Amino acid sequence: MSETIEHAKEAIEHAHHEASHGGHEADNFSRNVAVMVGVLAAVLALAELGEKGAQNAYLTYHITANDDWNFYQAKNIRSNIYSLHADLLESQPNAAEPAIRKRIEDARANSKRLDDDEKSNGRKQLMVKARASEESREKAFHRYHLFEAVVGALQISIVLSSVSIVAKVRPLAILSGMMGVGAAIAGGAVAFNFL
């Protein structure tokens, strides 16, 4: 972005120079394009804020999804240990004794609780939570890429505006303005979740 801002500053300085040394027509053209560059730079700053926000949201959801899946795996391992413990106790010759039966039932109950428990988030609940985090992550990633495209279009628009002032090419300024307006509209659509 710093290069784009430098281009914008140069365009504004060139427009100021034109205004002080050029004719009235060059003065208006340069001044109008300089104002357009300023507006485009402001829209660019807002688009970059949206881009950074989407990137942070992506990273947050990515970490959350990883944490949820890691917690799911930990519960899975613990559930399997309880199941194996119950199976091992059942295979013992004294498995019919009441104390051993109680341990087997407790191990099976703990295994079942780890699989599906509304209070402490069993594996079933963690899977739903992790998938929701993954979906949110993908949406944030998509928004990030859309904002990247908007930022790129605004940067190109500012550069074209700067060149139009230096080269005194009005069609280039018009193209730049149209590109900037299109990028601004797209940025608004992304910011308000229309895209």
Contacts in CASP RR format, 6 or more apart in sequence:
PFRMAT RR
TARGET T0000
AUTHOR 0000-0000-0000
METHOD contacts of the structure
MODEL  1
MSETIEHAKEAIEHAHHEASHGGHEADNFSRNVAVMVGVLAAVLALAELG
EKGAQNAYLTYHITANDDWNFYQAKNIRSNIYSLHADLLESQPNAAEPAI
RKRIEDARANSKRLDDDEKSNGRKQLMVKARASEESREKAFHRYHLFEAV
VGALQISIVLSSVSIVAKVRPLAILSGMMGVGAAIAGGAVAFNFL
1 44 0 8 1.000
1 48 0 8 1.000
1 151 0 8 1.000
1 155 0 8 1.000
4 41 0 8 1.000
4 44 0 8 1.000
4 154 0 8 1.000
4 155 0 8 1.000
4 158 0 8 1.000
4 159 0 8 1.000
5 41 0 8 1.000
7 158 0 8 1.000
7 159 0 8 1.000
7 162 0 8 1.000
8 37 0 8 1.000
8 38 0 8 1.000
8 40 0 8 1.000
8 41 0 8 1.000
8 158 0 8 1.000
8 161 0 8 1.000
8 162 0 8 1.000
10 162 0 8 1.000
11 33 0 8 1.000
11 34 0 8 1.000
11 37 0 8 1.000
11 158 0 8 1.000
11 161 0 8 1.000
11 162 0 8 1.000
11 165 0 8 1.000
11 166 0 8 1.000
12 34 0 8 1.000
12 37 0 8 1.000
12 38 0 8 1.000
14 30 0 8 1.000
14 162 0 8 1.000
14 165 0 8 1.000
14 166 0 8 1.000
15 30 0 8 1.000
15 31 0 8 1.000
15 33 0 8 1.000
15 34 0 8 1.000
15 165 0 8 1.000
16 30 0 8 1.000
16 34 0 8 1.000
18 26 0 8 1.000
18 27 0 8 1.000
18 30 0 8 1.000
18 165 0 8 1.000
19 26 0 8 1.000
19 27 0 8 1.000
19 30 0 8 1.000
19 31 0 8 1.000
26 168 0 8 1.000
29 165 0 8 1.000
29 168 0 8 1.000
29 170 0 8 1.000
29 173 0 8 1.000
30 165 0 8 1.000
32 173 0 8 1.000
33 161 0 8 1.000
33 164 0 8 1.000
33 165 0 8 1.000
33 173 0 8 1.000
33 176 0 8 1.000
34 165 0 8 1.000
36 161 0 8 1.000
36 173 0 8 1.000
36 176 0 8 1.000
36 177 0 8 1.000
37 158 0 8 1.000
37 161 0 8 1.000
37 162 0 8 1.000
40 154 0 8 1.000
40 157 0 8 1.000
40 158 0 8 1.000
40 161 0 8 1.000
40 176 0 8 1.000
40 177 0 8 1.000
40 180 0 8 1.000
41 158 0 8 1.000
43 154 0 8 1.000
43 180 0 8 1.000
43 183 0 8 1.000
43 184 0 8 1.000
44 151 0 8 1.000
44 154 0 8 1.000
44 155 0 8 1.000
44 158 0 8 1.000
47 147 0 8 1.000
47 150 0 8 1.000
47 151 0 8 1.000
47 154 0 8 1.000
47 183 0 8 1.000
47 187 0 8 1.000
48 147 0 8 1.000
48 151 0 8 1.000
50 147 0 8 1.000
50 190 0 8 1.000
50 191 0 8 1.000
51 144 0 8 1.000
51 147 0 8 1.000
51 148 0 8 1.000
51 150 0 8 1.000
51 151 0 8 1.000
54 140 0 8 1.000
54 141 0 8 1.000
54 143 0 8 1.000
54 144 0 8 1.000
54 146 0 8 1.000
54 147 0 8 1.000
55 140 0 8 1.000
55 144 0 8 1.000
57 136 0 8 1.000
57 140 0 8 1.000
57 143 0 8 1.000
57 144 0 8 1.000
58 137 0 8 1.000
58 140 0 8 1.000
58 141 0 8 1.000
58 144 0 8 1.000
60 140 0 8 1.000
61 133 0 8 1.000
61 134 0 8 1.000
61 136 0 8 1.000
61 137 0 8 1.000
61 140 0 8 1.000
62 137 0 8 1.000
64 133 0 8 1.000
64 137 0 8 1.000
65 130 0 8 1.000
65 133 0 8 1.000
65 134 0 8 1.000
65 137 0 8 1.000
68 126 0 8 1.000
68 129 0 8 1.000
68 130 0 8 1.000
68 133 0 8 1.000
69 126 0 8 1.000
69 130 0 8 1.000
71 121 0 8 1.000
71 126 0 8 1.000
72 123 0 8 1.000
72 126 0 8 1.000
72 127 0 8 1.000
72 130 0 8 1.000
75 114 0 8 1.000
75 115 0 8 1.000
75 122 0 8 1.000
75 123 0 8 1.000
75 126 0 8 1.000
76 114 0 8 1.000
76 123 0 8 1.000
78 110 0 8 1.000
78 114 0 8 1.000
79 110 0 8 1.000
79 111 0 8 1.000
79 114 0 8 1.000
79 115 0 8 1.000
79 123 0 8 1.000
80 111 0 8 1.000
82 107 0 8 1.000
82 108 0 8 1.000
82 110 0 8 1.000
82 111 0 8 1.000
82 114 0 8 1.000
83 107 0 8 1.000
83 108 0 8 1.000
83 111 0 8 1.000
85 107 0 8 1.000
86 104 0 8 1.000
86 107 0 8 1.000
86 108 0 8 1.000
86 111 0 8 1.000
89 95 0 8 1.000
89 100 0 8 1.000
89 103 0 8 1.000
89 104 0 8 1.000
89 107 0 8 1.000
90 104 0 8 1.000
92 100 0 8 1.000
94 100 0 8 1.000
95 101 0 8 1.000
95 104 0 8 1.000
113 120 0 8 1.000
113 122 0 8 1.000
114 122 0 8 1.000
114 123 0 8 1.000
115 122 0 8 1.000
115 123 0 8 1.000
115 124 0 8 1.000
116 122 0 8 1.000
116 123 0 8 1.000
116 124 0 8 1.000
116 125 0 8 1.000
117 125 0 8 1.000
118 125 0 8 1.000
121 129 0 8 1.000
143 190 0 8 1.000
143 193 0 8 1.000
146 186 0 8 1.000
146 187 0 8 1.000
146 190 0 8 1.000
146 195 0 8 1.000
147 187 0 8 1.000
147 190 0 8 1.000
149 186 0 8 1.000
150 183 0 8 1.000
150 186 0 8 1.000
150 187 0 8 1.000
150 190 0 8 1.000
152 183 0 8 1.000
153 179 0 8 1.000
153 180 0 8 1.000
153 182 0 8 1.000
153 183 0 8 1.000
153 186 0 8 1.000
154 180 0 8 1.000
154 183 0 8 1.000
154 184 0 8 1.000
156 179 0 8 1.000
157 176 0 8 1.000
157 177 0 8 1.000
157 179 0 8 1.000
157 180 0 8 1.000
157 183 0 8 1.000
158 176 0 8 1.000
160 172 0 8 1.000
160 173 0 8 1.000
160 175 0 8 1.000
160 176 0 8 1.000
160 179 0 8 1.000
161 172 0 8 1.000
161 173 0 8 1.000
161 176 0 8 1.000
161 177 0 8 1.000
163 169 0 8 1.000
163 172 0 8 1.000
164 170 0 8 1.000
164 172 0 8 1.000
164 173 0 8 1.000
164 176 0 8 1.000
165 173 0 8 1.000
186 195 0 8 1.000
188 194 0 8 1.000
189 195 0 8 1.000
END
